[in-house]
Amino acid sequence: MRLPVRLARAALLAGLAIVCLAPSASAQNVKVGGLGYVQYRYQLSDTAANENAFSVTRAYINIVGDLGGGLVTRITPDLFTDPNGSIPLRIKYAYAAYTPGTSPLTFKMGVIHTPWLDWTQKVWDFRMQGTMAMERGGYLTSADLGFGIDGAWGSQLVNMQVGVYNGEGYKGGLGDGGKDLMGRVSVRLLSTDVTNATGGLRISAYGQFGRPTGGGTRNRLIGMLSYKAERFTLALEGSLTSDSATTSSTSPFSGRVVSGFGVYTIPNTKAGVVARVDFTDPDTDTVDDRQTRFIGGISYWLHPNLRLLANVDHVDYQGTPTPAQKALQTQGLFQVEFTF
């Protein structure tokens, strides 16, 4: 039964690409591109199972229409490998964005980027390895249904994004009537040879205030100091979280996440070294629940559209890990990122 479903999905994506490349669509300046992450994973810590598997962790088809007059639209279907080994299809982004004239502000509505994860992923630049610390911990999602405003001033001296979202993420459904307010601002303190939005020495801050479906609290405060140049990247991010639900008889519990990462490009080569440490404490009042993740590896640009990454991903648990945690405690990963 799975084969026809997969063929149908492939046909759907092919149809979307054909429509976008048709003369009527191209007259409106519609562009089609893609981004894919595939990997081979070997579980180094589970000597009994020694599971090893190839998988597609992400595959995006980006369909972007620049319709003139400041109007841009985007639809991004997302393919990924679920825990059962199937490759389902879902929508990652689907929105319209409008920039009035020469305004520094862009208004978006639909399934749009949330303010923080898309920003930090561009600083780290190795989403192919896995999700950021706040997403791994289940605190943030990279896209959600809502309305947002992006802004930039002074050649990216100041960059900001603010929005109102359902709060459940693009994978979590519509939720109830509650909404989450999210906002980020980043200020460049020092310029470097990287002149894009995330380049230079920057200080960034993020706040989120909302409630989960059914009530309670869902609040996040994040700060990050980052330095991004052509030769290397360094960043330190600290987060405070507060979560509760109306079904719980206890007060909101507080967590904290600290993440530091670095990327060094070896001179006169296409290779680089990456390292990252994530410290996650889901409840600061509870003992034996802290986790520390260590990531280290070597990257190589085989082609301008093809990047390779070999790395080891290891997690230390303050308490005794469960069998499922133990199986994935240490992993060897060979990962590929490709674009078109």
C-alpha positions in Angstrom: 0.0 0.0 0.0 2.9 2.4 0.6 4.3 2.3 -2.9 1.2 3.8 -4.6 1.0 6.5 -1.9 4.6 7.5 -2.5 4.1 7.5 -6.2 1.1 9.8 -5.8 3.1 12.2 -3.7 5.9 12.2 -6.3 3.4 12.9 -9.0 1.9 15.7 -6.9 5.3 17.4 -6.5 6.1 16.9 -10.2 2.8 18.4 -11.1 3.5 21.4 -8.9 6.8 21.9 -10.6 5.3 21.6 -14.1 2.6 24.2 -13.3 5.2 26.6 -11.9 7.4 26.2 -15.0 4.5 26.6 -17.5 4.6 29.7 -19.6 1.6 31.3 -17.9 3.3 30.9 -14.5 6.7 32.0 -15.7 5.2 35.2 -16.9 4.6 36.0 -13.2 8.2 35.2 -12.3 7.7 32.0 -10.4 10.8 30.2 -9.3 11.1 26.6 -8.2 14.0 25.3 -6.1 14.7 22.5 -3.7 16.6 21.6 -0.5 17.2 18.1 0.8 18.9 16.4 3.7 19.8 12.7 3.6 21.8 10.8 6.1 23.3 7.5 7.2 23.1 6.8 10.9 25.0 4.2 12.9 24.1 3.8 16.6 27.5 3.5 18.4 26.1 3.1 21.9 23.6 0.2 21.3 25.9 -2.8 21.0 23.0 -5.2 21.0 21.1 -3.7 18.0 23.8 -1.7 16.2 21.0 -0.1 14.2 22.2 1.5 11.0 19.9 3.1 8.4 19.7 5.5 5.5 16.9 8.2 5.8 15.6 11.4 4.3 15.4 13.8 7.1 14.1 16.7 5.0 13.2 17.4 1.4 11.7 20.7 0.4 10.3 22.0 -2.9 10.3 25.8 -2.7 7.8 27.4 -5.0 8.1 31.2 -4.8 6.2 33.7 -6.9 7.3 37.3 -7.2 4.1 38.8 -8.5 5.2 42.5 -8.6 4.0 45.4 -6.6 5.7 44.1 -3.5 3.7 40.9 -3.4 5.6 37.6 -2.9 4.0 34.2 -2.3 5.5 30.9 -1.3 4.5 27.3 -0.9 6.9 24.7 0.4 5.9 21.0 0.7 8.0 19.0 3.1 8.9 15.3 2.9 10.6 13.6 5.8 11.1 10.1 7.2 8.8 9.4 10.2 9.5 6.9 13.0 7.8 4.1 11.0 10.0 4.6 8.0 7.3 6.1 5.8 7.9 9.4 4.0 4.8 11.5 4.5 4.0 14.9 2.8 3.0 18.0 4.6 3.1 21.8 4.1 6.1 23.6 5.8 5.4 27.1 4.4 2.4 28.6 2.6 2.0 32.4 2.8 1.6 35.7 1.1 4.1 38.5 1.9 3.6 42.2 1.0 6.2 45.0 1.2 4.6 48.4 0.6 6.9 50.4 -1.8 10.3 51.1 -0.3 9.1 50.3 3.3 11.6 48.4 5.5 8.6 46.3 6.7 7.2 43.2 5.1 3.8 41.8 6.2 3.2 38.0 6.0 0.2 35.8 6.6 -0.2 32.0 6.4 2.1 29.2 7.5 5.2 31.5 8.1 8.6 31.4 9.8 8.6 31.9 13.5 11.0 34.6 14.6 13.8 32.7 16.4 14.6 29.3 14.8 15.0 30.4 11.2 17.4 33.1 12.5 19.6 30.9 14.6 19.7 28.2 11.9 21.2 30.8 9.5 23.8 31.7 12.1 24.7 28.0 12.7 24.3 27.1 9.0 24.3 23.3 9.7 20.6 22.5 10.0 21.5 19.3 8.0 23.0 17.9 11.3 19.7 18.3 13.2 17.4 20.7 14.8 18.5 23.5 17.2 18.5 23.0 20.9 15.2 24.8 21.6 13.5 22.7 18.9 15.1 19.5 20.0 13.7 20.2 23.5 10.2 20.8 22.1 10.1 24.4 23.2 9.9 26.0 19.7 8.9 25.2 16.2 10.3 26.7 13.0 6.9 27.5 11.3 3.4 28.2 12.4 0.1 29.6 11.2 -0.2 33.3 11.9 0.5 36.9 10.9 3.9 38.5 11.1 6.0 41.5 10.3 9.6 41.5 9.3 11.8 44.6 9.3 15.4 45.6 8.6 17.1 49.0 8.9 20.6 50.4 8.2 21.8 47.6 5.9 20.8 45.0 8.5 22.2 47.0 11.4 18.9 46.2 13.0 16.8 43.2 12.1 13.5 42.3 13.7 10.5 39.9 13.3 7.3 39.9 15.3 4.0 38.0 14.9 0.9 36.5 16.4 0.6 32.7 15.9 -1.7 29.8 16.8 1.2 28.5 18.9 0.9 24.8 18.1 3.4 24.8 15.2 2.9 23.7 11.6 2.8 20.1 12.8 0.4 20.6 15.7 -2.9 21.6 14.3 -5.0 24.7 14.8 -5.3 24.5 18.6 -7.9 26.6 20.4 -8.7 30.3 20.6 -5.5 31.1 22.4 -2.6 32.8 20.5 1.1 33.2 21.1 2.9 36.5 20.7 6.5 36.1 19.4 9.1 38.7 18.7 12.9 38.9 18.0 15.3 41.8 17.5 18.9 41.6 16.5 21.5 44.5 16.5 24.9 44.4 14.8 27.6 45.7 17.1 30.5 45.2 14.8 30.8 44.5 11.0 32.7 41.7 9.5 33.3 40.3 5.9 29.9 38.7 6.1 27.4 41.4 5.2 24.1 39.5 5.3 21.5 39.7 8.0 23.3 37.4 10.5 26.8 38.6 9.8 29.0 40.5 12.2 29.1 40.7 16.0 25.4 40.7 17.0 23.3 40.6 20.1 19.8 39.1 19.6 16.8 38.7 21.9 13.5 36.8 21.7 10.4 36.7 23.7 7.3 34.4 23.4 4.2 34.7 25.5 1.2 32.5 25.1 -0.7 29.4 26.3 -1.0 25.8 25.1 -4.3 24.4 23.9 -6.6 24.1 26.9 -4.9 26.9 28.9 -1.8 27.4 31.1 1.3 29.2 30.1 3.9 28.9 27.4 6.6 31.5 27.8 10.2 31.8 26.5 12.9 34.3 26.9 16.1 33.9 24.8 19.3 35.9 24.4 22.2 35.3 22.0 25.6 36.8 21.3 27.0 35.8 17.9 30.0 36.5 15.7 29.9 35.5 12.1 32.7 36.0 9.6 33.9 34.2 6.5 36.6 32.2 8.4 34.6 31.3 11.6 31.4 31.5 13.5 30.9 31.6 17.3 27.7 31.9 19.2 26.3 31.5 22.7 22.6 31.3 23.4 20.7 31.2 26.7 17.0 30.5 27.2 14.5 30.5 30.0 11.2 28.7 29.7 8.0 28.6 31.7 5.3 26.0 31.1 2.0 24.9 32.7 -1.3 23.4 31.8 -4.8 23.9 33.4 -5.0 20.1 34.0 -1.9 20.3 36.3 -2.3 21.0 40.0 1.2 22.4 40.2 2.5 25.8 39.4 4.3 26.6 36.2 7.7 24.8 36.0 10.7 26.6 34.7 13.4 25.2 32.4 16.6 26.5 30.9 18.6 25.8 27.7 22.1 26.9 27.0 23.7 26.2 23.6 27.1 27.2 22.3 28.5 26.4 18.8 31.4 27.2 16.5 32.3 26.7 12.9 35.8 27.1 11.5 36.6 27.1 7.8 40.1 25.7 7.1 42.0 28.2 4.9 42.4 27.5 1.2 40.2 24.4 1.4 36.5 23.5 1.0 36.5 21.8 4.5 35.5 23.0 7.9 35.2 21.9 11.5 32.0 22.2 13.5 31.4 21.8 17.2 28.3 22.4 19.4 27.2 21.8 23.0 23.6 21.9 24.1 22.7 21.9 27.8 19.0 21.3 28.6 17.3 21.4 32.0 13.6 20.9 31.5 12.7 21.6 35.1 15.1 23.5 37.3 13.3 22.2 40.4 13.7 18.5 39.4 16.8 16.5 39.9 18.2 14.0 37.4 16.5 15.5 34.3 19.4 17.4 32.7 20.9 16.5 29.4 24.1 17.6 27.7 24.5 17.0 24.0 28.0 17.1 22.3 28.3 17.4 18.5 31.5 17.5 16.6 32.4 16.9 13.0 34.0 17.8 9.7 32.2 19.3 6.7 33.3 19.5 3.0 31.8 21.3 0.0 32.0 18.7 -2.7 30.1 21.0 -5.1 28.5 24.4 -4.7 25.2 22.6 -4.4 26.4 19.6 -2.4 27.8 19.6 1.1 28.9 16.7 3.2 29.1 16.4 7.0 30.6 13.5 9.1 30.0 13.9 12.8 29.4 12.2 16.1 26.4 13.1 18.3 26.5 12.1 21.9 24.2 12.9 24.9 25.1 12.7 28.6 22.1 12.2 30.9 22.2 13.3 34.5 20.0 10.4 35.5 19.9 6.8 34.2 18.9 6.9 30.5 15.9 4.8 29.4 16.5 2.0 26.9 15.3 4.2 24.1 17.6 7.0 25.2 20.5 4.6 25.6 20.1 3.3 22.1 20.5 6.8 20.6 23.0 8.1 23.2 25.9 8.0 20.8 25.5 8.2 17.0 27.8 8.4 14.1 26.2 10.4 11.2 27.2 10.9 7.6 24.9 13.6 6.2 24.4 15.2 2.8 22.8 18.6 2.0 21.9 19.3 -1.6 20.1 22.2 -3.3 18.9 23.1 -6.8 
